[in-house]
Amino acid sequence: MSDHSFLKPLPAAPQPEGIDDVTGLVSGSFGIGTFRDGDGAAFPGVVVPGGGVFSLAGEYADTHAVFEDWARASNLANDVAAKQDRKAHDYRALTILPVLAHPNMLCGGSNYRQHVAEMMTFNKFNQDKRGEGESDEQFFQRNLAEIDRRSREGMPFFWTGLHSSLCGPNDDVPLPLIGENPDWELEFGAIVGKTGRYVRPEDAHELIAAYVMVNDLGTVDEFRRVDVRFMYDWVSKHQPNFKPFGPFAVPKEFVDRSKVQIRLKVNGEIRQDWPISDMIFQPEQILSYASERIRLVPGDLLITGSPPGNGAMWGNAWLKPGDVMESEITYLGRQTNHIVAEEVGDRTPTYGPFITAW
């Protein structure tokens, strides 16, 4: 039996003062999101502490247009948030949609020091690297040392995502017919506000317009297939509504990353509670790496990986219909998602789960 007793949480990040009860925004900041009032059309808007939401529909068709014109749009949003002289919608009465409808998605992985060391220590696919007679704690410490070497000498890792998996921060999450281990991964994200190609890490902060929250769900038993050469398959992370996104993006100048804590509860029980200071590679490093392989454009969404606390570390406590996830990241608001069964009528899968072991 695996021994997890030596695993210790990191100290929580110090929290900023003035966190608003209604929105989760910090006093003096604002967010930019996509909202709908009743049966009306979706509109881009500025949300302020206290829950006032002010439409930008007169200037921009959607949030993609906002981030494509970020230099001007951010000044406008600052002005709107400061003056609050437009018609105010009530944040609590609106439907909150994904911040962006169809971004390119760059999904960082294996990017929290302790989380990666846990996976390397306990994942059955890595046990061939364990030394003879090596205890869990000894193997874990050796894996931490390897991660530290990678952070100094290695390069980040990301995979690309499908925007069809995005949903609003309070939408239901249906569990698909395929996959038996649906899991959560609450992640700190960044939205790109400038085009970038071959950008150095020390300059990549200029690419970032705002920060945002994304829950990167997946059926984790559907990651590794052995009947093809390339082994990994990330499609299981892109089932419908497997990416609760938002409720809003917060301009980077309002976010002190040294004070950001990721927290997720399932049915009221804390499952993830971790500072983002434990990242192996910072957002700027991942974006720099990405810019060597693709052209970054405004509206691209980067998520930066998950800290510890996934279902496997809680005795394989996978999500099931009836569960409720409550998520928050400092500065970036809150999400509440009810887990439901997918409604498929009389349809059934043709191919079903792929081969994970011979």
C-alpha positions as a printed Julia matrix, in Angstrom:
358×3 Matrix{Float64}:
   0.0    0.0     0.0
   1.29   3.46   -0.88
   2.44   5.71    1.97
   1.28   9.32    1.59
   1.93  10.31    5.22
   5.14  12.2     4.42
   3.41  14.54    1.95
   2.99  17.96    3.54
   1.07  20.99    2.23
   2.95  24.17    1.43
   2.15  27.27    3.5
  -0.82  29.11    2.02
  -0.12  32.27    0.05
  -0.79  35.49    2.01
  -4.14  36.87    0.9
  -4.79  40.42   -0.29
  -7.13  42.66    1.66
 -10.52  43.74    0.37
 -11.82  40.57   -1.33
 -15.42  41.22   -2.39
 -18.03  38.74   -1.14
 -20.17  39.02   -4.28
 -17.59  38.61   -7.03
 -14.32  37.55   -5.43
 -12.64  40.6    -6.95
 -10.21  42.64   -4.87
 -11.15  46.22   -4.08
 -10.0   48.59   -6.83
  -9.84  45.91   -9.52
 -12.29  44.78  -12.18
 -12.93  41.83  -14.44
 -13.87  41.44  -18.08
 -16.27  38.7   -19.06
 -19.14  37.57  -21.25
 -22.66  37.8   -19.87
 -26.28  37.33  -20.83
 -29.29  39.05  -19.27
 -32.29  36.72  -19.49
 -32.92  35.68  -23.08
 -30.94  38.59  -24.48
 -27.81  38.48  -26.58
 -24.44  37.75  -25.01
 -22.39  40.87  -24.36
 -18.86  41.7   -23.21
 -18.84  43.56  -19.94
 -16.82  45.0   -17.09
 -17.64  43.67  -13.61
 -16.63  45.56  -10.48
 -16.58  44.65   -6.77
 -20.1   44.69   -5.41
 -21.49  43.1    -8.55
 -22.12  45.9   -11.01
 -21.67  44.82  -14.64
 -21.32  47.44  -17.39
 -21.71  46.48  -21.03
 -19.01  47.12  -23.63
 -21.33  46.04  -26.46
 -21.38  49.55  -27.89
 -17.65  49.35  -28.53
 -16.9   45.64  -28.97
 -18.89  42.73  -30.4
 -17.38  40.22  -27.97
 -14.42  39.6   -25.71
 -12.32  38.33  -28.62
 -12.55  41.84  -30.06
 -11.63  43.25  -26.63
  -8.39  41.28  -26.43
  -7.56  41.92  -30.09
  -7.63  45.65  -29.24
  -6.23  45.28  -25.76
  -4.16  48.48  -25.55
  -7.23  50.61  -26.21
  -9.81  48.29  -24.67
  -8.02  48.04  -21.33
  -8.0   51.83  -21.04
 -11.7   51.94  -21.86
 -12.45  49.22  -19.3
 -10.48  51.11  -16.64
 -12.5   54.23  -17.4
 -15.82  52.35  -17.3
 -14.92  50.69  -13.99
 -13.85  53.99  -12.44
 -16.82  56.09  -13.55
 -19.58  53.44  -13.39
 -21.84  55.84  -15.28
 -23.37  53.28  -17.65
 -26.44  51.16  -17.03
 -25.52  48.6   -14.37
 -26.53  44.96  -14.59
 -26.59  42.83  -11.44
 -23.82  40.22  -11.57
 -25.92  37.83   -9.48
 -28.83  37.98  -11.94
 -26.82  37.39  -15.13
 -25.89  34.18  -16.89
 -22.1   34.05  -16.94
 -20.7   32.56  -20.14
 -17.12  31.46  -20.91
 -14.86  34.51  -20.93
 -13.95  33.76  -24.56
 -16.06  31.63  -26.89
 -13.42  30.05  -29.1
  -9.83  30.72  -28.01
  -6.8   28.75  -29.06
  -6.03  26.77  -25.91
  -2.5   26.1   -24.69
  -2.62  23.67  -21.8
   0.45  23.5   -19.61
   1.05  20.18  -17.92
   3.3   18.64  -15.27
   3.97  22.09  -13.87
   3.62  21.98  -10.08
   6.63  20.68   -8.22
   4.89  18.57   -5.58
   2.11  17.39   -7.89
   4.59  16.11  -10.47
   6.7   14.44   -7.79
   3.58  12.72   -6.46
   2.68  11.45   -9.94
   6.24  10.23  -10.57
   6.24   8.46   -7.21
   2.84   6.77   -7.25
   1.89   6.43  -10.93
   2.03   2.77  -11.9
   3.62   3.64  -15.25
   6.72   5.05  -13.49
   7.48   2.23  -11.08
  10.24   0.81  -13.27
  12.33   3.84  -12.21
  12.03   3.08   -8.5
  15.24   1.78   -6.93
  15.31  -1.65   -5.33
  14.01  -1.34   -1.77
  13.38   2.38   -2.21
  10.57   3.67    0.01
   7.84   5.99   -1.24
   9.43   8.92    0.59
  12.91   8.18   -0.8
  11.53   7.85   -4.33
   9.56  11.08   -3.85
  12.66  13.03   -2.74
  14.63  11.71   -5.7
  11.82  12.77   -8.01
  11.78  16.27   -6.46
  15.48  16.57   -7.23
  14.83  15.57  -10.84
  12.07  18.19  -11.1
  14.4   20.86   -9.74
  16.96  19.88  -12.36
  14.26  20.11  -15.04
  13.25  23.58  -13.87
  16.85  24.75  -14.31
  17.8   22.89  -17.48
  14.61  21.64  -19.11
  11.78  23.15  -21.06
   8.06  23.6   -20.39
   5.39  21.3   -21.74
   2.01  22.16  -23.21
  -0.64  20.55  -25.37
  -3.39  22.18  -27.39
  -7.04  22.12  -26.39
 -10.49  22.27  -27.98
 -12.69  25.27  -27.25
 -15.8   23.1   -27.66
 -15.06  21.82  -24.14
 -15.45  25.28  -22.58
 -18.46  26.19  -20.47
 -19.48  28.9   -18.06
 -18.24  28.96  -14.45
 -21.6   27.84  -13.04
 -22.72  25.39  -15.73
 -23.47  21.74  -15.04
 -20.72  19.28  -15.99
 -22.1   16.1   -17.61
 -20.05  12.95  -17.14
 -19.57  11.11  -20.45
 -20.32   7.46  -21.12
 -16.65   6.76  -21.82
 -14.19   7.0   -18.94
 -14.52   5.76  -15.37
 -12.27   8.22  -13.5
 -13.49  11.8   -14.07
 -11.22  14.18  -12.19
 -10.73  17.89  -11.55
  -7.7   20.15  -12.02
  -8.25  23.79  -11.06
  -5.73  25.96  -12.9
  -4.43  29.52  -13.06
  -4.67  30.85  -16.61
  -3.51  33.78  -18.7
  -5.02  35.44  -21.77
  -2.7   36.77  -24.46
  -3.15  40.38  -25.56
  -0.44  40.7   -28.24
   0.92  38.73  -31.16
   4.17  36.96  -30.32
   6.79  34.88  -32.09
  10.21  33.9   -30.68
   9.62  35.91  -27.53
  12.25  35.65  -24.8
  11.06  34.66  -21.3
  12.12  38.01  -19.85
   9.95  39.8   -22.42
   6.95  37.46  -22.39
   5.17  39.38  -19.61
   4.29  41.9   -22.32
   2.16  39.23  -24.02
  -0.1   38.76  -21.0
  -3.26  40.86  -20.88
  -5.14  39.25  -18.01
  -5.4   36.25  -15.72
  -8.31  33.85  -15.48
  -9.5   30.61  -13.84
 -10.11  27.32  -15.67
 -10.99  23.89  -14.29
  -9.3   21.34  -16.54
 -11.37  18.19  -16.06
 -10.54  14.86  -17.64
 -11.33  11.17  -17.5
  -7.89  10.23  -16.3
  -8.2    6.51  -17.07
  -8.4    7.53  -20.75
  -4.98   9.22  -21.08
  -2.61   6.41  -21.95
  -3.3    3.98  -24.76
  -0.9    1.18  -25.62
  -2.14   0.2   -29.08
  -0.46   3.17  -30.82
   3.08   4.41  -30.72
   2.5    7.86  -29.26
   1.0    6.52  -26.02
  -0.86   9.62  -24.77
  -4.27  10.88  -25.85
  -5.53  14.19  -24.46
  -8.97  14.04  -26.1
 -10.42  12.74  -22.83
  -9.84  16.22  -21.41
 -12.16  17.79  -23.97
 -15.54  16.23  -23.37
 -18.43  18.75  -23.36
 -18.26  21.2   -20.43
 -14.97  19.77  -19.17
 -13.47  23.28  -19.03
 -15.44  25.63  -16.73
 -13.91  28.99  -17.7
 -14.2   32.25  -15.81
 -16.21  33.98  -14.4
 -14.07  36.8   -15.74
 -10.52  37.76  -16.65
  -8.68  40.22  -14.41
  -6.07  42.55  -15.97
  -2.6   41.49  -14.89
  -1.81  44.74  -13.09
  -4.37  43.87  -10.4
  -2.94  40.41   -9.64
  -0.02  39.85   -7.28
   0.96  36.27   -8.13
   2.77  35.84   -4.8
  -0.67  36.02   -3.14
  -2.55  33.6    -5.39
  -4.01  30.47   -3.82
  -5.94  27.79   -5.72
  -8.83  26.21   -3.78
 -11.32  23.55   -4.82
 -13.94  21.71   -2.79
 -16.04  18.69   -3.7
 -19.23  18.4    -1.67
 -17.82  20.87    0.82
 -14.57  18.94    1.37
 -11.32  20.71    0.46
  -9.52  18.82   -2.29
  -7.06  21.39   -3.67
  -5.57  24.23   -1.62
  -2.2   25.29   -2.98
  -0.18  28.43   -3.83
   0.83  28.97   -7.44
   4.36  29.76   -6.23
   4.98  26.0    -6.56
   4.94  26.22  -10.38
   7.96  24.7   -12.09
   7.71  27.04  -15.1
   6.08  30.46  -14.89
   3.47  31.62  -17.45
   6.11  33.77  -19.16
   8.37  30.76  -19.67
   5.56  28.64  -21.1
   4.52  31.44  -23.47
   8.12  31.94  -24.58
   8.44  28.22  -25.27
   5.11  28.22  -27.11
   6.15  31.2   -29.24
   9.04  29.14  -30.65
   6.55  26.59  -31.97
   3.43  28.56  -32.83
   2.41  32.16  -33.45
   0.68  33.52  -30.38
  -2.27  35.81  -31.09
  -4.55  37.98  -28.94
  -7.19  35.91  -27.22
  -5.05  32.79  -26.86
  -5.74  31.07  -23.54
  -2.91  29.52  -21.53
  -3.63  27.32  -18.54
  -0.63  26.51  -16.41
  -1.18  23.09  -14.89
  -2.71  21.78  -11.71
  -1.4   21.66   -8.14
  -1.78  18.56   -5.95
  -5.12  17.33   -4.72
  -6.65  15.38   -7.58
  -9.0   12.46   -7.07
  -6.29   9.8    -7.03
  -4.68  11.43   -3.99
  -7.98  11.21   -2.12
  -8.37   7.47   -2.42
  -9.54   7.55   -6.05
 -12.43   9.86   -5.16
 -13.59  10.41   -8.73
 -16.49  12.69   -9.6
 -19.99  11.23   -9.82
 -23.45  12.59  -10.61
 -24.76  14.62   -7.69
 -21.35  16.0    -6.69
 -20.83  19.75   -6.41
 -17.49  21.43   -7.14
 -16.81  24.85   -5.61
 -13.67  26.53   -6.93
 -11.89  29.81   -6.36
  -8.57  31.4    -7.19
  -7.44  34.54   -5.42
  -8.33  37.69   -7.43
 -10.15  35.66  -10.12
 -13.6   34.92   -8.71
 -15.47  31.71   -8.02
 -17.08  28.77   -9.81
 -19.81  26.34   -8.76
 -20.47  23.29  -10.94
 -22.96  20.49  -10.4
 -21.95  17.09  -11.76
 -24.67  15.33  -13.76
 -25.01  12.33  -16.05
 -24.76  13.06  -19.76
 -28.12  12.88  -21.51
 -27.62  10.8   -24.65
 -31.01   9.23  -25.28
 -30.63   5.84  -26.94
 -27.19   6.6   -28.38
 -24.26   4.39  -27.36
 -20.53   4.53  -28.16
 -19.29   2.54  -31.15
 -15.62   2.27  -30.15
 -15.77   2.79  -26.39
 -12.72   3.04  -24.12
  -9.37   2.65  -25.8
  -6.78   0.06  -24.87
  -4.82   1.09  -21.77
  -3.25  -2.32  -21.07
  -2.8   -5.49  -23.06
